[in-house]
Amino acid sequence: MSDLYPNDPIGPLAPEADTLPKNLLLTAQRMGPSKIAMRKKRFGIWQEYTWGESIQIVREFCLGLVSLGLHKEDKVCIVGDNDPEYYWAEFATHAARGVTIGVFTDAAPRELEYLITNSEASFVVAQDQEQCDKLLELREKIPNVRKVIYWDESSLWGYEDEKWLMGFSAVCELGRAYEQEHPNHFEALVQQGSASDLAILSYTSGTTSLPKGAMITQSNLIYGSRHAAQIAAVSQEDDYVSFSPLAWITEQALGLAYHVMDGMVVNFPEKAETVQNDIREIAPVMLLFPSRLWESLVSQVQANMTDSDRLNRFFYRVFLKIGYRLADYQEKGEKPPLQWKLLKWVGEFALFAPLRDKLGLSRLRYGYTSGASLSHDVLRFFRAIQVELYQLYGSTECQGHTFHYPGDIRFGTVGKPIPTVNVRVADNGEIQIKSRSMFQGYYKDEAKSQEAFTEDGWFKTGDAGRFDEFGHLVYLDRVKDMIRLPNGAAFSPQYIEGRLKFSPYIQDVMVVGGDDMSFVAAMVTLNFDNVARWAEKRGISFTTLADLSQRDEVGELILEDVNRTNSSLDKDGRIKRFVVLPRTFDPDEEELTRTRKLRRGAMERKYGDILTAIYTHEQSLTMRAEVRYRDGRVGYTETAVQVRDVEGA
């Protein structure tokens, strides 16, 4: 592929640094044994781990796995929250030339069974009792798993007699004993590794079918990290907060691989409930959040401001307008007049700096958003408070495709192609990719692997897009999800959904239309906390989410957001009817992927009665919903649901 990179700033990988384990040893040597490598907040206190400690644990765990029978290309599933032990387990597996599979923490037992079975995993490294209980439930269905190793040992005291289970520290103890009998074996294993070694199986979201395991090599991971580093350089002095799931390829490239290659300090929050406070304490230089989390931050700010005192609300309204005006100047590439520069200085003191500090963004240099496309409104909000978010567009199969470059951000786009990543738009509007971070195919699925590539070797993303006049890529939607109405008008459901989710009162949205659906309609779920707070302040009584969702006052509240969104749309693409659902969308019920992407086909089938009511112009219906519990039981609920019209749409 050298002809594709005539001015290649990266070049071929040196044999002594062509795997992550090799780079881990080189970076640890460069940092020195006493330099801080990681921090983990435990029981409210930040625990620090030096590079010397980190390497020693990786060495011991690697040799412990080898003593248990781990061989080259054996598979190890890792399921748990982002913790130092997750990193150490992955590094150790790769050092032994094994392959890791990241599993989302909230994966239901049947999902866990599929990933373990499909990947043919020999070992599972799990976080705690919750994950071990799932695995014990599946034990007879996953005979290929020889050992389950857990790292949160405090929660499994009653399991010590279970031979199938083993603590993280016990594996390290085996490794210490193995090292005494086989000195320098760890270093020898690392040096045997090569760029072409399979490193991870990264499973796709599975929006339309069962997840597929994308085969990612050591060189793919390194190049994915180095591509991004050309735009977002970090150093050993920079802090990163690892919170996005490590089962997600983007966190692997921007978190784990960056740590290995550049030595940045990785910080792990104590738990999901404390992440905002933990981020504030660290004030990271780089932060990667899925779009849903950035949207939640905006909703949180908006909701908190409604409960704030008059003076704070006044400052917020006045200076946010100033921030928006400054953002408009910046988007147009114009310098603001002197009076606006002065107002920016005042706003920095009165609102912007305190708000950034409250959000933990005071030192943020690279704020990345990936996954589903982040709406223009959210990006504009953060720019208004002087936080630049960079939209990252990528895929499980190829990692990063495009970035917003510092100083070159255009709203409504996902940035320019990353240097040495080749992006083209085919005649049918599909975005196609070729780069050295491109995967090797799908595990045990040759047919799907062949379908994924063009005849000349480009990966077919399945996404629709176009380049604007400035060379920025405009992401539209999945090719199959672009909808054309009977009158010929085309629209992108995802674009409309993003605009609606800017509301602090809306959790998720599914926009529909096309085929037999002659106009655009929406199914909306509520952000229960924010809507409940809004209702209580207005004396609106309710008992449950289902009860609250069908209140006329709530319908009018959501109608305001629908009208706001419609005002930015062409007339043919405006929402004409909508339903506020009495529940939220749930990955456990296969309505969303684990990265919170809509499974549209499954959703249209599941909510067929509601869609029928919308398009036959009924005013209400009784919604009977299936509820699938984690233990496999199935129940049903019935709720009277209102179908609401949007006047003037």
BATOR-934954 format. One line per field, with one value per residue (C-alpha): residue number from 1; x, y, z; chain. Coordinates in steps of 0.5 Angstrom, whole numbers, plus 2048, in hexadecimal, padded with zeros to 3 digits. Each point is the difference from the previous one (the first is absolute). Example, Ala and Ser with C-alpha at 12.3 -4.5 7.8 and 13.67 -1.06 7.14 Angstrom:
BEGIN
num c(1,2)
x c(819,802)
y c(7F7,807)
z c(810,7FE)
cadena c(A,A)
END
This chain:
BEGIN
num c(1,2,3,4,5,6,7,8,9,10,11,12,13,14,15,16,17,18,19,20,21,22,23,24,25,26,27,28,29,30,31,32,33,34,35,36,37,38,39,40,41,42,43,44,45,46,47,48,49,50,51,52,53,54,55,56,57,58,59,60,61,62,63,64,65,66,67,68,69,70,71,72,73,74,75,76,77,78,79,80,81,82,83,84,85,86,87,88,89,90,91,92,93,94,95,96,97,98,99,100,101,102,103,104,105,106,107,108,109,110,111,112,113,114,115,116,117,118,119,120,121,122,123,124,125,126,127,128,129,130,131,132,133,134,135,136,137,138,139,140,141,142,143,144,145,146,147,148,149,150,151,152,153,154,155,156,157,158,159,160,161,162,163,164,165,166,167,168,169,170,171,172,173,174,175,176,177,178,179,180,181,182,183,184,185,186,187,188,189,190,191,192,193,194,195,196,197,198,199,200,201,202,203,204,205,206,207,208,209,210,211,212,213,214,215,216,217,218,219,220,221,222,223,224,225,226,227,228,229,230,231,232,233,234,235,236,237,238,239,240,241,242,243,244,245,246,247,248,249,250,251,252,253,254,255,256,257,258,259,260,261,262,263,264,265,266,267,268,269,270,271,272,273,274,275,276,277,278,279,280,281,282,283,284,285,286,287,288,289,290,291,292,293,294,295,296,297,298,299,300,301,302,303,304,305,306,307,308,309,310,311,312,313,314,315,316,317,318,319,320,321,322,323,324,325,326,327,328,329,330,331,332,333,334,335,336,337,338,339,340,341,342,343,344,345,346,347,348,349,350,351,352,353,354,355,356,357,358,359,360,361,362,363,364,365,366,367,368,369,370,371,372,373,374,375,376,377,378,379,380,381,382,383,384,385,386,387,388,389,390,391,392,393,394,395,396,397,398,399,400,401,402,403,404,405,406,407,408,409,410,411,412,413,414,415,416,417,418,419,420,421,422,423,424,425,426,427,428,429,430,431,432,433,434,435,436,437,438,439,440,441,442,443,444,445,446,447,448,449,450,451,452,453,454,455,456,457,458,459,460,461,462,463,464,465,466,467,468,469,470,471,472,473,474,475,476,477,478,479,480,481,482,483,484,485,486,487,488,489,490,491,492,493,494,495,496,497,498,499,500,501,502,503,504,505,506,507,508,509,510,511,512,513,514,515,516,517,518,519,520,521,522,523,524,525,526,527,528,529,530,531,532,533,534,535,536,537,538,539,540,541,542,543,544,545,546,547,548,549,550,551,552,553,554,555,556,557,558,559,560,561,562,563,564,565,566,567,568,569,570,571,572,573,574,575,576,577,578,579,580,581,582,583,584,585,586,587,588,589,590,591,592,593,594,595,596,597,598,599,600,601,602,603,604,605,606,607,608,609,610,611,612,613,614,615,616,617,618,619,620,621,622,623,624,625,626,627,628,629,630,631,632,633,634,635,636,637,638,639,640,641,642,643,644,645,646,647,648,649)
x c(800,806,7FD,7FB,804,805,802,7FF,802,7FF,804,801,800,807,800,802,7FA,7FB,7FB,7FD,804,806,7FE,7FE,807,803,7FC,801,807,800,7FB,804,7FD,7FE,7FC,7F8,7FD,7F9,7FB,7FA,7FB,7FE,7FC,801,807,804,805,806,804,807,803,804,7FA,7FC,805,801,7F9,800,806,7FD,7F9,802,805,7FA,7FC,805,801,7F8,801,7FF,803,801,7FA,7FC,7FA,7FE,7FA,800,7FA,800,800,806,805,808,7FF,7FC,806,805,7FC,800,808,801,7FC,803,807,7FF,7FD,7F9,7FA,7FB,7F9,7FD,7F9,7FB,7FF,7F8,800,7FA,802,7FE,804,806,7FF,800,806,804,7FE,801,807,801,803,804,801,7FB,803,7FA,7FF,7FC,7FA,7FB,804,802,7F9,7FE,806,7FE,7F9,803,805,7FD,7FF,807,805,805,802,805,801,7FC,804,7FD,804,7FB,802,7FC,7F9,802,802,7FA,803,807,7FE,7FE,806,7FD,801,807,802,804,806,800,802,805,803,800,804,805,801,801,805,804,801,800,804,7FF,7FA,7FC,805,801,7F8,800,805,7FD,7FA,7FF,7FC,7FC,7FE,7F8,7FF,7F9,7F9,7FC,7F9,7FB,7FA,7FB,7FB,7FD,803,804,807,806,807,804,807,805,808,805,802,7F9,7FF,807,7FE,7F9,804,805,7FB,7FD,806,802,7FA,800,807,800,806,802,7FD,7F9,7FA,7FB,7F9,7FF,7F8,7FD,800,806,7FC,7FF,806,801,801,806,803,800,800,804,804,802,802,805,803,800,800,7FA,7FD,7FA,7FB,7FA,7FA,7FD,7FA,7FA,7FD,806,803,7FE,804,806,801,7FF,806,804,7FF,802,804,7FC,7F9,7FC,7F9,7FA,7FC,7FA,805,801,7F9,7FF,805,7FC,7F9,803,802,7FA,7FC,804,7FF,7F9,801,805,7FF,7FE,807,803,7FA,801,808,7FE,7FB,804,807,7FE,7FD,807,803,7FC,801,807,800,7FC,806,805,7FC,800,807,7FF,803,7FB,800,804,7F9,7FF,807,7FF,7F9,804,805,7FA,7FD,806,800,7F9,7FD,805,806,7FC,7FB,806,803,7FA,800,807,802,804,807,7FC,805,7FC,7F9,7FE,7F9,7FF,7FA,7FA,801,7FF,7FB,802,7FD,804,806,7FE,7FF,807,803,7FC,803,807,800,802,7FE,802,7FC,803,7FD,803,7FE,801,803,805,800,801,7FE,7FF,802,7FE,807,802,7FE,7FC,7F9,7FA,7F9,7FC,806,805,806,805,804,805,807,802,7F9,7FC,7F9,7FC,7F8,7FE,7FB,7FA,802,803,807,805,807,807,806,805,7FB,7FB,7FE,802,7F9,7FA,802,7FD,7FC,803,7FA,7FF,807,800,7F9,804,805,800,803,806,801,7FC,7FC,7F8,7FE,7F8,800,7FD,804,803,806,7FF,803,805,802,7FC,7FC,7F9,7FD,7F9,7FD,801,7FF,7FA,7FD,800,7F8,7FC,7F9,7FB,800,808,802,806,802,805,7FD,806,801,7F9,801,806,7FD,7FA,805,803,7FA,801,7F9,802,804,7FF,7FC,7FF,7FE,7FC,7FD,800,7FD,7F9,802,7FE,802,806,7FE,804,7FF,803,803,800,806,7FD,804,7FF,7F9,7FE,804,7FC,7FA,801,801,7FA,7FB,7FF,7FF,802,802,804,804,7FA,7FB,804,801,7F9,7FF,7FD,805,806,7FD,800,807,803,7FC,804,806,7FD,7FE,807,803,7FB,802,807,7FD,7FD,7F9,7FF,805,7FC,7FD,7F9,7FE,804,7FF,803,801,7FF,807,807,804,804,806,7FE,7F9,804,7FE,806,807,805,803,7F9,7FE,7F9,7FF,7FB,7FD,7FF,7FD,7FB,7FE,7FF,7FC,7FC,7F9,803,802,7F9,7FD,804,7FF,7F8,7FF,7FE,800,802,801,802,807,801,808,804,805,806,803,808,7FE,7FC,7F9,7FB,7FB,7FB,7FD,7FA,800,7FB,805,7FE,802,801,7FF,805,7FC,803,805)
y c(800,805,803,802,804,804,805,7FB,803,7F9,7FB,7F9,7FD,7FF,7F8,802,804,7FD,7FD,803,7FC,802,807,7FF,7FE,806,805,7FD,800,808,802,7FD,7FB,806,804,800,7FB,800,802,7FC,803,7FB,802,807,801,800,7FA,801,7FA,802,7FD,7FB,7FD,800,7FC,7FB,7FF,7FF,7FB,7FC,7FF,7FE,7FB,7FE,7FF,7FC,7FB,7FF,7FE,807,7FF,804,802,7FE,804,804,804,806,802,806,807,804,7FE,800,7F8,800,804,7FB,7FA,802,802,7F9,7FC,804,7FF,7F8,801,7FF,804,804,801,806,7FF,805,800,800,7FA,7FB,7F9,7FE,806,7FD,7F9,802,804,7FA,7FB,804,802,7F9,803,7FC,805,805,806,803,806,7FD,7FC,803,7FD,7FA,7FE,801,7FB,7FB,800,7FF,7FB,7FA,804,802,7FA,803,805,7FD,805,806,805,806,806,803,7FB,803,7FE,7F9,7FE,7FA,7FD,7FE,7F9,800,7FD,804,807,803,806,805,800,7F9,800,805,7FB,7FA,805,802,7F8,7FF,806,7FD,7F9,804,807,805,7FC,806,804,7FA,800,807,800,7FA,804,803,806,7FB,7FC,800,805,801,7FE,806,7FE,805,803,7FB,805,7FC,7F9,7FC,803,7FF,7FF,805,7FD,806,7FE,804,804,802,802,804,804,801,804,803,803,804,802,804,805,7FF,7FF,7FE,800,7FC,806,800,7FD,7FB,7FE,7F9,7FF,7FE,7F9,7FC,7FB,806,801,807,800,7FA,805,807,7FD,7F9,801,807,7FF,7FA,805,807,7FE,805,7FE,7FD,801,7FB,803,7FC,7FF,803,804,803,801,808,802,7FB,804,806,7FE,7FE,805,7FC,803,7FA,7FD,7FC,7FF,7FD,805,7FE,802,807,801,7FE,805,805,7FE,800,807,802,7FD,802,807,800,7FE,806,807,806,803,7F9,800,807,7FF,7F9,803,807,7FD,7F9,805,804,7F9,7FE,806,7FF,7F9,803,804,7FB,7FB,805,801,808,804,802,808,803,800,7F9,7FE,804,7FD,7F9,802,802,7FA,7FC,802,800,7F9,7FD,7FE,7FE,7FC,7FC,7FF,7FD,7FB,7FF,803,805,7FD,7FC,801,7FA,7FF,7FA,7FE,7F9,7FB,803,807,806,805,807,803,7FC,802,807,800,7FE,805,805,7FE,800,7F9,7FD,7F9,7FC,7FB,7FA,7FB,7F9,7F9,7F9,7FE,806,804,807,803,808,805,807,803,805,807,7FD,7FE,801,7FE,7FB,7FC,7FB,803,7FE,7FA,7FE,800,7FA,7FD,800,802,800,801,7FA,802,7FD,805,7FB,802,7FB,800,7FD,801,7FC,7FF,7FC,7FA,7F9,7FD,7FD,7FA,7FA,804,800,801,807,801,800,804,806,802,802,7FD,805,7FF,805,7FF,802,803,800,807,806,806,806,805,807,806,800,7F9,7FE,7F9,801,7FA,7FF,7F9,7F9,7FF,7FB,805,806,800,803,802,7FE,808,7FE,805,7FC,801,7FD,7FE,800,808,801,7FC,803,807,7FE,7FD,806,801,7FF,7FC,7FB,7FA,7FC,801,7FC,803,7FC,802,7FD,7FA,7FF,806,806,805,801,7FE,7FF,7FB,804,7FE,804,802,7FE,804,807,7FF,7FE,806,805,7FD,800,808,801,7FB,7FB,7F9,7FA,7F9,7FC,802,7FD,804,807,7FE,801,806,806,805,7FB,7FF,808,800,7FB,804,806,7FC,7FD,807,802,7FA,801,807,7FE,7FB,800,800,7F9,7FD,803,7FC,800,7FB,7FD,7FC,800,7F9,7FE,7FD,800,7FD,7FA,7FC,7FA,800,800,807,804,7FD,801,806,803,7FF,7FF,7F9,803,7F9,7FD,807,800,7F9,801,806,7FF,801,807,801,7FE,805,805,7FF,7FE,807,7FD,804,7FB,7F9,7FB,7FE,7F9,7FF,7FA,800,7FB,800,7FE,7F9,7FE,801,804,805,805,807,804,807,805,804,807,801,808,804,806,806,803,7FB)
z c(800,800,7F9,805,804,7FC,806,806,806,804,7FC,801,807,802,802,807,801,7FC,805,806,806,7FC,801,807,802,7FC,803,807,7FF,7FE,805,806,805,805,7FB,801,7FB,802,806,802,805,805,806,7FF,7FF,7FA,800,7FC,7FC,7FD,7FA,804,803,7FA,7FC,806,801,7F8,800,806,7FD,7F9,803,804,7FA,7FD,806,7FF,7F9,7FC,7F9,7FA,7FD,806,801,807,801,805,803,805,801,7FE,805,800,801,7F9,7FD,803,7FE,7F9,800,803,7FB,7FA,803,800,7F8,802,7FE,804,7FF,804,803,802,807,800,7FB,801,801,7F9,7FD,805,7FD,7F9,800,804,7FC,7F9,802,803,806,805,806,802,805,804,804,806,803,7FB,7FA,803,802,7F8,7FF,805,7FD,7F9,802,7FD,7F9,800,801,7FC,806,804,805,803,803,804,802,806,805,806,7FC,800,806,800,7FA,802,7FF,7F9,7FC,7FA,803,802,802,7FC,806,800,7F9,801,805,7FB,7FC,805,801,7F9,7FF,805,7FC,7F9,801,7FA,7FD,800,7FC,7FB,7FF,7FF,7FB,7FC,7FF,7F9,7FC,7FD,806,802,806,801,7FD,800,7FF,7FC,803,7FD,7FE,7FA,802,805,802,7FC,802,7FD,800,802,800,804,7FA,7FF,807,800,7F9,803,806,7FC,7FB,805,803,7FA,802,808,802,808,805,806,804,7FD,804,7FC,804,7FD,801,7F9,800,7FE,7FC,7FB,7FB,801,807,7FE,7FB,804,807,800,7FA,802,807,7FD,7FA,804,807,802,807,800,805,802,804,806,7FD,7FB,805,802,7F9,800,806,7FF,7F9,804,804,7FB,7FB,7FA,7FA,7FB,801,7FC,801,7FB,7FE,805,806,7FD,7FF,807,802,7FD,802,807,800,7FD,805,806,7FD,801,807,801,804,7FC,7FF,7FD,7FB,7FE,7FF,7FC,7FC,7FE,7FF,7FD,7FA,800,7FF,7FB,7FC,801,7FD,7FA,7FF,801,7FB,7FB,800,802,806,805,801,806,804,7FF,802,807,801,7FF,805,805,7FE,802,807,801,7FD,7FB,805,806,7FB,7FD,807,802,7FB,800,7FA,802,7FD,7FA,7FA,7FC,801,7FC,7FE,7FC,7FF,7FE,7FD,805,7FE,7FE,806,805,7FC,800,807,802,7FB,804,806,7FD,800,7F9,7FE,7FB,7FC,7FF,7FA,800,800,804,7F9,7FF,806,7FF,7F9,801,805,801,800,806,7FD,7FA,802,7FC,803,7FD,7FE,803,7FE,7FB,7FE,805,7FD,7FD,800,7F9,800,7F9,7FF,7FB,7FA,805,805,805,804,7FE,804,7FF,805,804,806,7FC,803,7FD,7FF,804,805,7FD,7FB,7F9,7FC,804,800,7F8,800,804,7FB,7F9,7FB,800,808,803,806,7FF,806,7FE,802,7FC,7FF,7FC,800,800,7FD,805,800,806,800,802,803,7FE,803,7FE,7F9,801,805,7FC,7FE,7FA,801,7FB,7FD,7FF,806,803,808,805,806,804,7FF,802,806,802,800,804,805,802,804,808,800,7FA,802,7F9,7F9,7FB,7F9,7FB,7F9,7F9,7FC,803,805,7FC,805,805,807,807,806,806,807,806,804,806,805,7FC,7FF,807,803,7FA,802,808,7FF,7FD,805,7FA,804,7FE,802,7FB,7F9,7FD,803,7FF,7F9,7FE,804,7FB,803,7FE,7F9,7FF,803,7FB,7FB,801,7FE,7FA,7FD,802,7FC,7FA,7FF,7FE,7FB,7F9,800,7FD,805,806,806,7FF,806,806,806,807,802,807,801,7FD,7FB,803,7FD,804,7FC,7FA,7FE,800,7FF,806,7FD,800,7F9,7FE,7FD,7FB,7FD,807,802,7FA,802,807,800,7FA,803,802,7F9,7FD,805,7FE,7F8,801,803,807,806,805,801,805,800,802,801,801,806,800,807,801,802,7FA,802,7FC,802,7FD,802,7FD,800,7FC,7FC,7FC,7F9,7FF,7FA,7FE,7FE,7FA,7FE)
cadena c(A,A,A,A,A,A,A,A,A,A,A,A,A,A,A,A,A,A,A,A,A,A,A,A,A,A,A,A,A,A,A,A,A,A,A,A,A,A,A,A,A,A,A,A,A,A,A,A,A,A,A,A,A,A,A,A,A,A,A,A,A,A,A,A,A,A,A,A,A,A,A,A,A,A,A,A,A,A,A,A,A,A,A,A,A,A,A,A,A,A,A,A,A,A,A,A,A,A,A,A,A,A,A,A,A,A,A,A,A,A,A,A,A,A,A,A,A,A,A,A,A,A,A,A,A,A,A,A,A,A,A,A,A,A,A,A,A,A,A,A,A,A,A,A,A,A,A,A,A,A,A,A,A,A,A,A,A,A,A,A,A,A,A,A,A,A,A,A,A,A,A,A,A,A,A,A,A,A,A,A,A,A,A,A,A,A,A,A,A,A,A,A,A,A,A,A,A,A,A,A,A,A,A,A,A,A,A,A,A,A,A,A,A,A,A,A,A,A,A,A,A,A,A,A,A,A,A,A,A,A,A,A,A,A,A,A,A,A,A,A,A,A,A,A,A,A,A,A,A,A,A,A,A,A,A,A,A,A,A,A,A,A,A,A,A,A,A,A,A,A,A,A,A,A,A,A,A,A,A,A,A,A,A,A,A,A,A,A,A,A,A,A,A,A,A,A,A,A,A,A,A,A,A,A,A,A,A,A,A,A,A,A,A,A,A,A,A,A,A,A,A,A,A,A,A,A,A,A,A,A,A,A,A,A,A,A,A,A,A,A,A,A,A,A,A,A,A,A,A,A,A,A,A,A,A,A,A,A,A,A,A,A,A,A,A,A,A,A,A,A,A,A,A,A,A,A,A,A,A,A,A,A,A,A,A,A,A,A,A,A,A,A,A,A,A,A,A,A,A,A,A,A,A,A,A,A,A,A,A,A,A,A,A,A,A,A,A,A,A,A,A,A,A,A,A,A,A,A,A,A,A,A,A,A,A,A,A,A,A,A,A,A,A,A,A,A,A,A,A,A,A,A,A,A,A,A,A,A,A,A,A,A,A,A,A,A,A,A,A,A,A,A,A,A,A,A,A,A,A,A,A,A,A,A,A,A,A,A,A,A,A,A,A,A,A,A,A,A,A,A,A,A,A,A,A,A,A,A,A,A,A,A,A,A,A,A,A,A,A,A,A,A,A,A,A,A,A,A,A,A,A,A,A,A,A,A,A,A,A,A,A,A,A,A,A,A,A,A,A,A,A,A,A,A,A,A,A,A,A,A,A,A,A,A,A,A,A,A,A,A,A,A,A,A,A,A,A,A,A,A,A,A,A,A,A,A,A,A,A,A,A,A,A,A,A,A,A,A,A,A,A,A,A,A,A,A,A,A,A,A,A,A,A,A,A,A,A,A,A,A,A,A,A,A,A,A,A,A,A,A,A,A,A,A,A,A,A,A,A,A,A,A,A,A,A,A,A,A,A)
END
